[in-house]
Amino acid sequence: MDEMVRIRLVGGPMDGGELPVDRAAVEEDPEPGFDFVPEDGSGAPEDAPRVLYTAEPGGDPAVWHWRGWVP
């Protein structure tokens, strides 16, 4: 079994993108998601350069939705 899975990102600056994520982070976390610095940080506020994406509670753990910019 592959140790990485492809996560589909919905909304925000990474809308429609995909992100390789460790399978355990998706399958073992009841609320998968994390924040990261996008490749193209354009549009990011100076005080919050990272994006936060998480799965919907009870939704598909391989589809993460944009929650906003974070420090």
Phi, psi and omega per residue, in radians:
M1 nan 2.398 3.134
D2 -1.154 2.391 -3.122
E3 -1.400 -0.226 3.139
M4 -2.021 2.575 3.037
V5 -2.192 2.724 3.111
R6 -1.633 2.167 3.103
I7 -1.743 2.339 3.076
R8 -1.631 2.276 -3.116
L9 -1.752 2.336 -3.063
V10 -2.144 2.223 3.096
G11 1.465 2.990 3.085
G12 1.125 -2.870 -3.045
P13 -1.224 -0.313 -3.120
M14 -1.825 0.257 -3.076
D15 -0.886 2.246 3.114
G16 1.496 -0.110 -3.142
G17 -1.419 2.978 3.070
E18 -2.228 2.684 -3.086
L19 -2.431 2.214 3.060
P20 -1.331 2.243 -3.094
V21 -2.324 2.530 3.097
D22 -1.007 2.271 -3.096
R23 -0.942 -0.712 -3.117
A24 -1.092 -0.619 3.137
A25 -1.142 -0.431 -3.135
V26 -1.618 -0.805 -3.020
E27 -1.432 -0.456 -3.062
E28 -1.760 -0.219 -3.132
D29 -1.651 2.173 3.141
P30 -1.163 -0.376 3.097
E31 -2.324 1.290 -3.065
P32 -1.151 2.587 3.096
G33 2.652 2.911 3.027
F34 -2.922 2.998 3.091
D35 -1.843 2.651 -3.118
F36 -2.773 2.863 3.065
V37 -1.545 2.091 3.141
P38 -1.215 2.697 3.116
E39 -0.949 -0.797 3.126
D40 -1.855 1.697 -3.082
G41 -1.395 0.206 -3.115
S42 -1.071 2.407 -3.132
G43 1.618 -0.146 -3.124
A44 -1.329 2.358 3.036
P45 -1.142 2.608 -3.119
E46 -0.993 -0.650 -3.067
D47 -1.555 0.028 -3.122
A48 -2.597 1.340 -3.054
P49 -1.441 -0.041 -3.073
R50 -1.852 2.663 3.063
V51 -1.848 2.570 3.088
L52 -2.014 2.172 3.064
Y53 -2.195 2.360 3.072
T54 -2.467 2.778 3.057
A55 -1.318 2.674 3.048
E56 -1.243 2.400 3.067
P57 -0.976 2.190 -3.134
G58 1.363 -0.010 -3.118
G59 -1.637 -2.963 3.137
D60 -1.168 2.091 -3.118
P61 -1.215 -0.176 3.127
A62 -1.728 0.144 3.069
V63 -2.158 1.995 -3.096
W64 -1.924 2.388 -3.090
H65 -1.847 2.498 -3.127
W66 -1.176 2.313 3.125
R67 -1.942 -0.222 3.089
G68 2.321 -3.128 3.090
W69 -1.491 2.497 3.117
V70 -2.366 2.686 3.136
P71 -1.196 nan nan
